[in-house]
Amino acid sequence: MTYVVTDACIRCKYTDCVEVCPVDCFYEGENMLVIHPEECIDCGVCEPECPVEAIKPDTDDKDGKWLEINTKYASEWPNITRKIDAPDDADEMANETGKLEKYFSANPGKGD
């Protein structure tokens, strides 16, 4: 098992999870984070830190879509190991649904 970041993170990009990760397996896109599944040690400390509940065990990812997205972009985006400020509209975006189709960006973030 590994953990994956889902579309609840898109345009929220709270980084509380990054700060607690003991193996630095988070990678930063322009408007979301992903977890590198081969680096994740399945400790689960990141999951309760996410205020929008965007982090899920891959066993909850029935069709494997989020595992695929996390795997792909973790190899393309820069590593992030420190908490940064969330986007100004993060709280407004927190409860929006269907964010993958509406807002996802494949562009990398800044990383550390």
BABAPA-569324 format. One record per atom (N, C-alpha, C): residue number from 0; residue in three letters; atom name; x, y, z. Coordinates in steps of 0.2 Angstrom, whole numbers. Layout:
% residues N
pt nr->NUM	rest->ALA	atom->CA	x->X	y->Y	z->Z
...
END
This chain:
% residues 112
pt nr->0	rest->MET	atom->N	x->4	y->-6	z->0
pt nr->0	rest->MET	atom->CA	x->0	y->0	z->0
pt nr->0	rest->MET	atom->C	x->4	y->6	z->0
pt nr->1	rest->THR	atom->N	x->2	y->11	z->-3
pt nr->1	rest->THR	atom->CA	x->5	y->18	z->-3
pt nr->1	rest->THR	atom->C	x->-1	y->23	z->-2
pt nr->2	rest->TYR	atom->N	x->1	y->29	z->-1
pt nr->2	rest->TYR	atom->CA	x->-4	y->35	z->-1
pt nr->2	rest->TYR	atom->C	x->-4	y->39	z->-7
pt nr->3	rest->VAL	atom->N	x->-9	y->41	z->-9
pt nr->3	rest->VAL	atom->CA	x->-10	y->46	z->-15
pt nr->3	rest->VAL	atom->C	x->-13	y->52	z->-13
pt nr->4	rest->VAL	atom->N	x->-12	y->57	z->-17
pt nr->4	rest->VAL	atom->CA	x->-15	y->64	z->-17
pt nr->4	rest->VAL	atom->C	x->-20	y->64	z->-22
pt nr->5	rest->THR	atom->N	x->-26	y->66	z->-20
pt nr->5	rest->THR	atom->CA	x->-32	y->66	z->-25
pt nr->5	rest->THR	atom->C	x->-34	y->73	z->-27
pt nr->6	rest->ASP	atom->N	x->-39	y->74	z->-31
pt nr->6	rest->ASP	atom->CA	x->-41	y->81	z->-33
pt nr->6	rest->ASP	atom->C	x->-43	y->86	z->-28
pt nr->7	rest->ALA	atom->N	x->-44	y->84	z->-22
pt nr->7	rest->ALA	atom->CA	x->-46	y->89	z->-17
pt nr->7	rest->ALA	atom->C	x->-40	y->93	z->-16
pt nr->8	rest->CYS	atom->N	x->-34	y->91	z->-17
pt nr->8	rest->CYS	atom->CA	x->-28	y->96	z->-16
pt nr->8	rest->CYS	atom->C	x->-28	y->101	z->-22
pt nr->9	rest->ILE	atom->N	x->-31	y->100	z->-27
pt nr->9	rest->ILE	atom->CA	x->-30	y->105	z->-33
pt nr->9	rest->ILE	atom->C	x->-33	y->112	z->-31
pt nr->10	rest->ARG	atom->N	x->-29	y->117	z->-32
pt nr->10	rest->ARG	atom->CA	x->-30	y->124	z->-30
pt nr->10	rest->ARG	atom->C	x->-31	y->125	z->-23
pt nr->11	rest->CYS	atom->N	x->-29	y->120	z->-19
pt nr->11	rest->CYS	atom->CA	x->-29	y->121	z->-11
pt nr->11	rest->CYS	atom->C	x->-22	y->121	z->-9
pt nr->12	rest->LYS	atom->N	x->-19	y->115	z->-11
pt nr->12	rest->LYS	atom->CA	x->-11	y->114	z->-10
pt nr->12	rest->LYS	atom->C	x->-9	y->117	z->-3
pt nr->13	rest->TYR	atom->N	x->-13	y->114	z->2
pt nr->13	rest->TYR	atom->CA	x->-10	y->115	z->8
pt nr->13	rest->TYR	atom->C	x->-4	y->110	z->9
pt nr->14	rest->THR	atom->N	x->1	y->113	z->12
pt nr->14	rest->THR	atom->CA	x->7	y->109	z->13
pt nr->14	rest->THR	atom->C	x->9	y->106	z->20
pt nr->15	rest->ASP	atom->N	x->4	y->106	z->24
pt nr->15	rest->ASP	atom->CA	x->5	y->103	z->31
pt nr->15	rest->ASP	atom->C	x->7	y->96	z->31
pt nr->16	rest->CYS	atom->N	x->5	y->92	z->26
pt nr->16	rest->CYS	atom->CA	x->7	y->85	z->25
pt nr->16	rest->CYS	atom->C	x->15	y->85	z->23
pt nr->17	rest->VAL	atom->N	x->18	y->89	z->20
pt nr->17	rest->VAL	atom->CA	x->25	y->89	z->18
pt nr->17	rest->VAL	atom->C	x->29	y->90	z->24
pt nr->18	rest->GLU	atom->N	x->27	y->94	z->29
pt nr->18	rest->GLU	atom->CA	x->31	y->95	z->35
pt nr->18	rest->GLU	atom->C	x->32	y->89	z->39
pt nr->19	rest->VAL	atom->N	x->27	y->84	z->39
pt nr->19	rest->VAL	atom->CA	x->27	y->79	z->43
pt nr->19	rest->VAL	atom->C	x->30	y->72	z->40
pt nr->20	rest->CYS	atom->N	x->31	y->73	z->34
pt nr->20	rest->CYS	atom->CA	x->33	y->67	z->30
pt nr->20	rest->CYS	atom->C	x->41	y->65	z->32
pt nr->21	rest->PRO	atom->N	x->42	y->59	z->34
pt nr->21	rest->PRO	atom->CA	x->49	y->57	z->36
pt nr->21	rest->PRO	atom->C	x->53	y->55	z->31
pt nr->22	rest->VAL	atom->N	x->51	y->54	z->25
pt nr->22	rest->VAL	atom->CA	x->55	y->52	z->19
pt nr->22	rest->VAL	atom->C	x->55	y->57	z->13
pt nr->23	rest->ASP	atom->N	x->51	y->63	z->14
pt nr->23	rest->ASP	atom->CA	x->51	y->68	z->9
pt nr->23	rest->ASP	atom->C	x->49	y->66	z->2
pt nr->24	rest->CYS	atom->N	x->43	y->62	z->2
pt nr->24	rest->CYS	atom->CA	x->41	y->59	z->-4
pt nr->24	rest->CYS	atom->C	x->35	y->63	z->-8
pt nr->25	rest->PHE	atom->N	x->35	y->70	z->-6
pt nr->25	rest->PHE	atom->CA	x->30	y->74	z->-9
pt nr->25	rest->PHE	atom->C	x->33	y->78	z->-15
pt nr->26	rest->TYR	atom->N	x->30	y->79	z->-20
pt nr->26	rest->TYR	atom->CA	x->32	y->83	z->-26
pt nr->26	rest->TYR	atom->C	x->27	y->88	z->-28
pt nr->27	rest->GLU	atom->N	x->29	y->94	z->-30
pt nr->27	rest->GLU	atom->CA	x->25	y->100	z->-31
pt nr->27	rest->GLU	atom->C	x->24	y->102	z->-38
pt nr->28	rest->GLY	atom->N	x->17	y->102	z->-39
pt nr->28	rest->GLY	atom->CA	x->15	y->104	z->-46
pt nr->28	rest->GLY	atom->C	x->13	y->112	z->-45
pt nr->29	rest->GLU	atom->N	x->11	y->115	z->-50
pt nr->29	rest->GLU	atom->CA	x->9	y->122	z->-50
pt nr->29	rest->GLU	atom->C	x->3	y->123	z->-45
pt nr->30	rest->ASN	atom->N	x->-2	y->118	z->-45
pt nr->30	rest->ASN	atom->CA	x->-8	y->119	z->-41
pt nr->30	rest->ASN	atom->C	x->-10	y->113	z->-37
pt nr->31	rest->MET	atom->N	x->-5	y->108	z->-36
pt nr->31	rest->MET	atom->CA	x->-7	y->102	z->-32
pt nr->31	rest->MET	atom->C	x->0	y->99	z->-30
pt nr->32	rest->LEU	atom->N	x->-1	y->94	z->-25
pt nr->32	rest->LEU	atom->CA	x->5	y->90	z->-23
pt nr->32	rest->LEU	atom->C	x->4	y->83	z->-25
pt nr->33	rest->VAL	atom->N	x->9	y->79	z->-26
pt nr->33	rest->VAL	atom->CA	x->8	y->72	z->-27
pt nr->33	rest->VAL	atom->C	x->13	y->68	z->-22
pt nr->34	rest->ILE	atom->N	x->12	y->62	z->-21
pt nr->34	rest->ILE	atom->CA	x->16	y->57	z->-17
pt nr->34	rest->ILE	atom->C	x->20	y->53	z->-22
pt nr->35	rest->HIS	atom->N	x->26	y->52	z->-21
pt nr->35	rest->HIS	atom->CA	x->30	y->47	z->-25
pt nr->35	rest->HIS	atom->C	x->28	y->40	z->-22
pt nr->36	rest->PRO	atom->N	x->25	y->35	z->-25
pt nr->36	rest->PRO	atom->CA	x->23	y->29	z->-22
pt nr->36	rest->PRO	atom->C	x->29	y->24	z->-21
pt nr->37	rest->GLU	atom->N	x->34	y->25	z->-24
pt nr->37	rest->GLU	atom->CA	x->40	y->21	z->-23
pt nr->37	rest->GLU	atom->C	x->44	y->23	z->-17
pt nr->38	rest->GLU	atom->N	x->43	y->30	z->-15
pt nr->38	rest->GLU	atom->CA	x->47	y->33	z->-9
pt nr->38	rest->GLU	atom->C	x->42	y->32	z->-3
pt nr->39	rest->CYS	atom->N	x->36	y->32	z->-4
pt nr->39	rest->CYS	atom->CA	x->31	y->32	z->2
pt nr->39	rest->CYS	atom->C	x->32	y->26	z->6
pt nr->40	rest->ILE	atom->N	x->33	y->27	z->13
pt nr->40	rest->ILE	atom->CA	x->34	y->21	z->17
pt nr->40	rest->ILE	atom->C	x->28	y->19	z->21
pt nr->41	rest->ASP	atom->N	x->22	y->21	z->18
pt nr->41	rest->ASP	atom->CA	x->15	y->20	z->21
pt nr->41	rest->ASP	atom->C	x->14	y->21	z->28
pt nr->42	rest->CYS	atom->N	x->18	y->26	z->31
pt nr->42	rest->CYS	atom->CA	x->17	y->27	z->38
pt nr->42	rest->CYS	atom->C	x->11	y->31	z->40
pt nr->43	rest->GLY	atom->N	x->8	y->34	z->35
pt nr->43	rest->GLY	atom->CA	x->1	y->37	z->36
pt nr->43	rest->GLY	atom->C	x->1	y->44	z->40
pt nr->44	rest->VAL	atom->N	x->7	y->46	z->42
pt nr->44	rest->VAL	atom->CA	x->7	y->53	z->46
pt nr->44	rest->VAL	atom->C	x->4	y->59	z->42
pt nr->45	rest->CYS	atom->N	x->5	y->58	z->35
pt nr->45	rest->CYS	atom->CA	x->2	y->64	z->31
pt nr->45	rest->CYS	atom->C	x->-5	y->64	z->31
pt nr->46	rest->GLU	atom->N	x->-8	y->59	z->31
pt nr->46	rest->GLU	atom->CA	x->-16	y->59	z->30
pt nr->46	rest->GLU	atom->C	x->-20	y->63	z->34
pt nr->47	rest->PRO	atom->N	x->-19	y->63	z->41
pt nr->47	rest->PRO	atom->CA	x->-23	y->67	z->45
pt nr->47	rest->PRO	atom->C	x->-21	y->74	z->45
pt nr->48	rest->GLU	atom->N	x->-15	y->76	z->42
pt nr->48	rest->GLU	atom->CA	x->-13	y->83	z->42
pt nr->48	rest->GLU	atom->C	x->-16	y->87	z->37
pt nr->49	rest->CYS	atom->N	x->-19	y->84	z->32
pt nr->49	rest->CYS	atom->CA	x->-22	y->87	z->26
pt nr->49	rest->CYS	atom->C	x->-29	y->90	z->28
pt nr->50	rest->PRO	atom->N	x->-30	y->96	z->28
pt nr->50	rest->PRO	atom->CA	x->-36	y->99	z->30
pt nr->50	rest->PRO	atom->C	x->-42	y->98	z->25
pt nr->51	rest->VAL	atom->N	x->-41	y->96	z->19
pt nr->51	rest->VAL	atom->CA	x->-46	y->95	z->14
pt nr->51	rest->VAL	atom->C	x->-47	y->87	z->13
pt nr->52	rest->GLU	atom->N	x->-43	y->83	z->17
pt nr->52	rest->GLU	atom->CA	x->-44	y->76	z->16
pt nr->52	rest->GLU	atom->C	x->-42	y->73	z->9
pt nr->53	rest->ALA	atom->N	x->-37	y->76	z->6
pt nr->53	rest->ALA	atom->CA	x->-35	y->75	z->-1
pt nr->53	rest->ALA	atom->C	x->-30	y->68	z->-1
pt nr->54	rest->ILE	atom->N	x->-28	y->66	z->4
pt nr->54	rest->ILE	atom->CA	x->-23	y->61	z->5
pt nr->54	rest->ILE	atom->C	x->-27	y->54	z->7
pt nr->55	rest->LYS	atom->N	x->-26	y->49	z->2
pt nr->55	rest->LYS	atom->CA	x->-30	y->43	z->3
pt nr->55	rest->LYS	atom->C	x->-25	y->37	z->2
pt nr->56	rest->PRO	atom->N	x->-27	y->31	z->6
pt nr->56	rest->PRO	atom->CA	x->-23	y->25	z->4
pt nr->56	rest->PRO	atom->C	x->-24	y->23	z->-3
pt nr->57	rest->ASP	atom->N	x->-20	y->20	z->-7
pt nr->57	rest->ASP	atom->CA	x->-21	y->18	z->-13
pt nr->57	rest->ASP	atom->C	x->-26	y->13	z->-14
pt nr->58	rest->THR	atom->N	x->-28	y->10	z->-8
pt nr->58	rest->THR	atom->CA	x->-33	y->4	z->-8
pt nr->58	rest->THR	atom->C	x->-40	y->8	z->-9
pt nr->59	rest->ASP	atom->N	x->-40	y->14	z->-8
pt nr->59	rest->ASP	atom->CA	x->-47	y->18	z->-9
pt nr->59	rest->ASP	atom->C	x->-47	y->20	z->-16
pt nr->60	rest->ASP	atom->N	x->-42	y->20	z->-20
pt nr->60	rest->ASP	atom->CA	x->-42	y->22	z->-27
pt nr->60	rest->ASP	atom->C	x->-44	y->16	z->-31
pt nr->61	rest->LYS	atom->N	x->-50	y->15	z->-32
pt nr->61	rest->LYS	atom->CA	x->-52	y->8	z->-35
pt nr->61	rest->LYS	atom->C	x->-50	y->7	z->-42
pt nr->62	rest->ASP	atom->N	x->-50	y->13	z->-46
pt nr->62	rest->ASP	atom->CA	x->-48	y->12	z->-53
pt nr->62	rest->ASP	atom->C	x->-41	y->14	z->-54
pt nr->63	rest->GLY	atom->N	x->-37	y->16	z->-49
pt nr->63	rest->GLY	atom->CA	x->-30	y->17	z->-50
pt nr->63	rest->GLY	atom->C	x->-28	y->23	z->-53
pt nr->64	rest->LYS	atom->N	x->-33	y->28	z->-54
pt nr->64	rest->LYS	atom->CA	x->-32	y->34	z->-58
pt nr->64	rest->LYS	atom->C	x->-27	y->38	z->-54
pt nr->65	rest->TRP	atom->N	x->-28	y->39	z->-47
pt nr->65	rest->TRP	atom->CA	x->-24	y->43	z->-43
pt nr->65	rest->TRP	atom->C	x->-17	y->40	z->-42
pt nr->66	rest->LEU	atom->N	x->-16	y->34	z->-42
pt nr->66	rest->LEU	atom->CA	x->-10	y->31	z->-41
pt nr->66	rest->LEU	atom->C	x->-6	y->32	z->-48
pt nr->67	rest->GLU	atom->N	x->-9	y->32	z->-53
pt nr->67	rest->GLU	atom->CA	x->-6	y->34	z->-60
pt nr->67	rest->GLU	atom->C	x->-4	y->41	z->-60
pt nr->68	rest->ILE	atom->N	x->-8	y->45	z->-58
pt nr->68	rest->ILE	atom->CA	x->-7	y->53	z->-58
pt nr->68	rest->ILE	atom->C	x->-1	y->54	z->-54
pt nr->69	rest->ASN	atom->N	x->-1	y->51	z->-47
pt nr->69	rest->ASN	atom->CA	x->4	y->53	z->-43
pt nr->69	rest->ASN	atom->C	x->11	y->50	z->-45
pt nr->70	rest->THR	atom->N	x->11	y->44	z->-48
pt nr->70	rest->THR	atom->CA	x->17	y->41	z->-51
pt nr->70	rest->THR	atom->C	x->20	y->45	z->-56
pt nr->71	rest->LYS	atom->N	x->16	y->47	z->-61
pt nr->71	rest->LYS	atom->CA	x->18	y->51	z->-67
pt nr->71	rest->LYS	atom->C	x->21	y->58	z->-65
pt nr->72	rest->TYR	atom->N	x->18	y->61	z->-61
pt nr->72	rest->TYR	atom->CA	x->20	y->68	z->-59
pt nr->72	rest->TYR	atom->C	x->25	y->68	z->-54
pt nr->73	rest->ALA	atom->N	x->26	y->63	z->-50
pt nr->73	rest->ALA	atom->CA	x->31	y->63	z->-45
pt nr->73	rest->ALA	atom->C	x->38	y->62	z->-48
pt nr->74	rest->SER	atom->N	x->38	y->59	z->-54
pt nr->74	rest->SER	atom->CA	x->44	y->59	z->-58
pt nr->74	rest->SER	atom->C	x->46	y->65	z->-62
pt nr->75	rest->GLU	atom->N	x->41	y->70	z->-63
pt nr->75	rest->GLU	atom->CA	x->42	y->76	z->-67
pt nr->75	rest->GLU	atom->C	x->42	y->82	z->-63
pt nr->76	rest->TRP	atom->N	x->39	y->82	z->-57
pt nr->76	rest->TRP	atom->CA	x->39	y->88	z->-53
pt nr->76	rest->TRP	atom->C	x->45	y->89	z->-48
pt nr->77	rest->PRO	atom->N	x->46	y->94	z->-45
pt nr->77	rest->PRO	atom->CA	x->52	y->95	z->-40
pt nr->77	rest->PRO	atom->C	x->49	y->93	z->-33
pt nr->78	rest->ASN	atom->N	x->54	y->90	z->-30
pt nr->78	rest->ASN	atom->CA	x->53	y->88	z->-23
pt nr->78	rest->ASN	atom->C	x->51	y->94	z->-18
pt nr->79	rest->ILE	atom->N	x->47	y->93	z->-14
pt nr->79	rest->ILE	atom->CA	x->45	y->99	z->-9
pt nr->79	rest->ILE	atom->C	x->46	y->96	z->-2
pt nr->80	rest->THR	atom->N	x->49	y->99	z->3
pt nr->80	rest->THR	atom->CA	x->51	y->96	z->9
pt nr->80	rest->THR	atom->C	x->49	y->101	z->15
pt nr->81	rest->ARG	atom->N	x->47	y->107	z->13
pt nr->81	rest->ARG	atom->CA	x->45	y->112	z->18
pt nr->81	rest->ARG	atom->C	x->38	y->115	z->17
pt nr->82	rest->LYS	atom->N	x->35	y->117	z->22
pt nr->82	rest->LYS	atom->CA	x->28	y->120	z->21
pt nr->82	rest->LYS	atom->C	x->29	y->127	z->18
pt nr->83	rest->ILE	atom->N	x->24	y->128	z->14
pt nr->83	rest->ILE	atom->CA	x->24	y->135	z->10
pt nr->83	rest->ILE	atom->C	x->17	y->137	z->11
pt nr->84	rest->ASP	atom->N	x->16	y->144	z->10
pt nr->84	rest->ASP	atom->CA	x->9	y->146	z->10
pt nr->84	rest->ASP	atom->C	x->4	y->143	z->5
pt nr->85	rest->ALA	atom->N	x->-2	y->142	z->7
pt nr->85	rest->ALA	atom->CA	x->-7	y->140	z->3
pt nr->85	rest->ALA	atom->C	x->-9	y->146	z->-2
pt nr->86	rest->PRO	atom->N	x->-12	y->144	z->-8
pt nr->86	rest->PRO	atom->CA	x->-14	y->149	z->-12
pt nr->86	rest->PRO	atom->C	x->-20	y->154	z->-9
pt nr->87	rest->ASP	atom->N	x->-20	y->160	z->-11
pt nr->87	rest->ASP	atom->CA	x->-25	y->165	z->-7
pt nr->87	rest->ASP	atom->C	x->-32	y->162	z->-7
pt nr->88	rest->ASP	atom->N	x->-34	y->158	z->-12
pt nr->88	rest->ASP	atom->CA	x->-41	y->156	z->-13
pt nr->88	rest->ASP	atom->C	x->-42	y->149	z->-11
pt nr->89	rest->ALA	atom->N	x->-37	y->146	z->-7
pt nr->89	rest->ALA	atom->CA	x->-37	y->139	z->-5
pt nr->89	rest->ALA	atom->C	x->-44	y->137	z->-1
pt nr->90	rest->ASP	atom->N	x->-45	y->141	z->4
pt nr->90	rest->ASP	atom->CA	x->-51	y->140	z->8
pt nr->90	rest->ASP	atom->C	x->-58	y->140	z->3
pt nr->91	rest->GLU	atom->N	x->-58	y->144	z->-1
pt nr->91	rest->GLU	atom->CA	x->-64	y->145	z->-6
pt nr->91	rest->GLU	atom->C	x->-64	y->138	z->-10
pt nr->92	rest->MET	atom->N	x->-58	y->136	z->-12
pt nr->92	rest->MET	atom->CA	x->-58	y->130	z->-17
pt nr->92	rest->MET	atom->C	x->-59	y->123	z->-13
pt nr->93	rest->ALA	atom->N	x->-59	y->123	z->-6
pt nr->93	rest->ALA	atom->CA	x->-58	y->117	z->-2
pt nr->93	rest->ALA	atom->C	x->-64	y->113	z->-4
pt nr->94	rest->ASN	atom->N	x->-70	y->115	z->-4
pt nr->94	rest->ASN	atom->CA	x->-76	y->111	z->-5
pt nr->94	rest->ASN	atom->C	x->-78	y->110	z->-12
pt nr->95	rest->GLU	atom->N	x->-75	y->113	z->-17
pt nr->95	rest->GLU	atom->CA	x->-77	y->112	z->-24
pt nr->95	rest->GLU	atom->C	x->-75	y->105	z->-26
pt nr->96	rest->THR	atom->N	x->-79	y->102	z->-31
pt nr->96	rest->THR	atom->CA	x->-78	y->95	z->-33
pt nr->96	rest->THR	atom->C	x->-77	y->96	z->-41
pt nr->97	rest->GLY	atom->N	x->-74	y->90	z->-43
pt nr->97	rest->GLY	atom->CA	x->-73	y->90	z->-50
pt nr->97	rest->GLY	atom->C	x->-67	y->94	z->-52
pt nr->98	rest->LYS	atom->N	x->-62	y->95	z->-48
pt nr->98	rest->LYS	atom->CA	x->-57	y->99	z->-49
pt nr->98	rest->LYS	atom->C	x->-52	y->97	z->-54
pt nr->99	rest->LEU	atom->N	x->-51	y->90	z->-55
pt nr->99	rest->LEU	atom->CA	x->-46	y->87	z->-60
pt nr->99	rest->LEU	atom->C	x->-48	y->90	z->-67
pt nr->100	rest->GLU	atom->N	x->-54	y->89	z->-68
pt nr->100	rest->GLU	atom->CA	x->-56	y->91	z->-75
pt nr->100	rest->GLU	atom->C	x->-56	y->99	z->-76
pt nr->101	rest->LYS	atom->N	x->-58	y->103	z->-71
pt nr->101	rest->LYS	atom->CA	x->-58	y->110	z->-72
pt nr->101	rest->LYS	atom->C	x->-52	y->114	z->-71
pt nr->102	rest->TYR	atom->N	x->-47	y->111	z->-66
pt nr->102	rest->TYR	atom->CA	x->-42	y->116	z->-64
pt nr->102	rest->TYR	atom->C	x->-35	y->112	z->-65
pt nr->103	rest->PHE	atom->N	x->-34	y->106	z->-66
pt nr->103	rest->PHE	atom->CA	x->-28	y->103	z->-65
pt nr->103	rest->PHE	atom->C	x->-23	y->106	z->-70
pt nr->104	rest->SER	atom->N	x->-16	y->107	z->-67
pt nr->104	rest->SER	atom->CA	x->-11	y->109	z->-72
pt nr->104	rest->SER	atom->C	x->-5	y->104	z->-71
pt nr->105	rest->ALA	atom->N	x->-3	y->102	z->-77
pt nr->105	rest->ALA	atom->CA	x->3	y->98	z->-77
pt nr->105	rest->ALA	atom->C	x->10	y->101	z->-76
pt nr->106	rest->ASN	atom->N	x->9	y->108	z->-75
pt nr->106	rest->ASN	atom->CA	x->16	y->112	z->-75
pt nr->106	rest->ASN	atom->C	x->19	y->111	z->-68
pt nr->107	rest->PRO	atom->N	x->25	y->111	z->-67
pt nr->107	rest->PRO	atom->CA	x->28	y->110	z->-61
pt nr->107	rest->PRO	atom->C	x->28	y->116	z->-56
pt nr->108	rest->GLY	atom->N	x->28	y->114	z->-50
pt nr->108	rest->GLY	atom->CA	x->29	y->120	z->-45
pt nr->108	rest->GLY	atom->C	x->36	y->122	z->-44
pt nr->109	rest->LYS	atom->N	x->38	y->125	z->-39
pt nr->109	rest->LYS	atom->CA	x->45	y->128	z->-38
pt nr->109	rest->LYS	atom->C	x->49	y->123	z->-34
pt nr->110	rest->GLY	atom->N	x->46	y->119	z->-30
pt nr->110	rest->GLY	atom->CA	x->50	y->114	z->-25
pt nr->110	rest->GLY	atom->C	x->54	y->118	z->-21
pt nr->111	rest->ASP	atom->N	x->59	y->114	z->-17
pt nr->111	rest->ASP	atom->CA	x->63	y->118	z->-13
pt nr->111	rest->ASP	atom->C	x->69	y->121	z->-16
END
